[in-house]
Amino acid sequence: MRTLLKGADILLRKENGYETLHGAYLGVDEAKIDYIGEEKPEKAYDLEKDMSGRLLAPGLINCHSHIAMTLMRGIGSGLPLQDWLFKAIFPIEDKLVREDIAAASRFALIEMIAGGTTSFSDMYFFPAETVAAVAEAGMKANISRCVQCFDENQTVEQNTQIPQSVELFEKYHNAENGRIRIDFSIHAEYTCKPHIVRAYSELCKAHGGRMHIHLSETQREVDECIARYGKSPVAWFEELGTLDSPTAAAHCVAVSDEDIAILKRHGVNAIHNPTSNLKLGSGFAPVRKLMDAGINLALGTDGAASNNNLDMFEEMHLADIMPCGYRHDPTEVSSAEVLDMATVNGARLQGRSDTGVLAVGKKADIIALDLDKPHLYPNFDTPALLTCAAHSSDVVLTMVDGKILYENGEYKTLDREKVFYEARAAVKRLYA
């Protein structure tokens, strides 16, 4: 299928920043972009779509989520992280069954698709159910089954999550023509024992996998790790070999200069989760320090229980304004840098070099926003428009690999009514 999107404003990433074409054309041949220009291409397309008054931008990439937690939206509000996890969240998670994850995953996907997210990274339970949901929906995802261990006497062989994770990788990695990738995952230092972490990290490296972890989310986490092991969580993971694989580290709020040097040395990708960190009172990630150190910094929503949504436009807005206010410096972070976090940096973190920007030869992972809104006019700075003015509700089209998943309120791959019905049934069962 060859599709021509015509008459649109098109956001392009250049070496020295972003550029916007006006009234331009973007051609899609099967899964890839094959034309971008201000003149109509000579070659014919099967379908021409008038996109006048629309802005075409790269799809957003949510690099840290637990999407099935949509069933726990708002649970434990007002609690600090440790109490939130152990007193509010874990007791509900103990009740989860496969059907809950299947329903919650699709429920999360309709939220993300309508909000312009084309790819996400997820760690949670029963991940095969999330794999099936993503395959059906047509999105992209890096999915993992996180490993935990609370018993220091548990042997590696007794840990049931490790073989589940490896089996997931062997069965589904690069499924759906590469749309679905499988990562390895350790939940966190405080939820896993060293011998389990070391053995699992070796397995990840042996499989050529990518690792997804929570890291230094709070100062309490760091202090307790130092009390236990005499080193920070960053140094602890380094010693156990976790960082020897391409690693995505969520939060990185309480990282020292020494920690940042370790992250840089291992090429670790950091994931900024501003809403979750604010809601849980975790603090502010040192985004400028991380970027100045040359660390690839991406964006994530975290789960809907600590956010309480999966809205990447909100994450961009906070990521843009929060560091400036906190540091009393409006130049602390630029809108272009934040847009990079939500797109090309996220693609780099996921190991997807073929997406994250609109360019000929790249995958057609495209969103369109309706510019005919009072809060989106006039537009003198498109990155700032996206990070500081646009809402997820402004998205009118979401395309992944050249396939339209959502357009003008209509889902093309998922049955919205069925998804809502199954989500309500899961909530009723969990909280009966």
Buried (B, 14 or more C-beta within 10 A) or exposed (E): EBBBBBBBBBBBBEEEEBEBBEEBBBBBBEBBBBBBEEEBBEEEBEEBBEBEBBBBBBBBBBBBBBBBBBBBBEBBEEBEBBEBBEEBBEEBBEEBEEBBBBBBBBBBBBBBBBBBBBBBBBBBBBBBBBBBBBBBBBBBBBBBBBBBBEEEEBEBEEBEBBEBBBEBBEEBBEBBEBBBBBBBBBBBBBBBBBBBBBBBBBBBBEBEBBBBBBBBBBEBBBEBBBEEBEBBBBBBBBBBBBBBBBBBBBBBBBBBEEBBEBBEEBEBBBBBBBBBBBBBEBBBBBBBBBBEBEBBBBBBBBBBBBBBBBBBBBBBBBBBBBBBEEBEEEEBBBBBBBBBBBBBBBBBBBBBEBBBBBBEEBBBBBBBBBBEBEEBEEBEBBBBBBBBBBBBBBBBBBBBBBBBBBBEEEBBBBEBEEBBEBBEEBBEBBEE
